Amino acid sequence: MRTELFLAARPLLIDIETDSLRADFGLVLCAVTRPYGPRVSDRKGTRIFRIDIKAPDLELAEKAMLQELRKSLIGVTGVIHYFGVHFDIPFLQTRLGMQGLQLLPKLLQLDMWNTNKRVYDRTITSRRMAAVQALFKEGDRLAPMKSGVEPHNWRRAKFARDQKAMDEIVAHCVKDLDVLEYQVRRLTPLLPDRVIRR
């Protein structure tokens, strides 16, 4: 699909947070989606899917959350993510499969990591979302910045089931969508000509 048509159809921005980098050992803690808009976002349409960390069985809690997330992704135009072709979508597919749920169908996917890789090649120290956003912040003081989560809060959410720590992880995920949306708008002229189904 031509990229301008893809963007005009308001695909979903998506980001996930997990407790591991390996889906066969970890769980999805939360996912956040929002329809892409060409103007500054007011976060309208943001949907938060989060595991119930107070549930006695976290795998069952993840399954319930994944069912809702999957339902919300069926029939969408496509998704925009950052490194999602390599992490977010494969992680979701693995967890869906391990939970005995139907996998996601092929989706049109625009991965901003690939765009940044092509645009900046090897001229910047890191192509991580936060590093690229720091470059934008140099020239645009209003650019949103990515927030970090302290390592102890990841542990507190997972092992102590601390709601405040989990809230910080969710807020981080929401902020990632702000940054992602900003990067799409800033780099629109440099996006690939077509978005492909994967």
Order of alpha helices (4+ residues) and beta strands (2+ residues): alpha-beta-beta-beta-alpha-beta-alpha-beta-alpha-alpha-alpha-alpha-beta
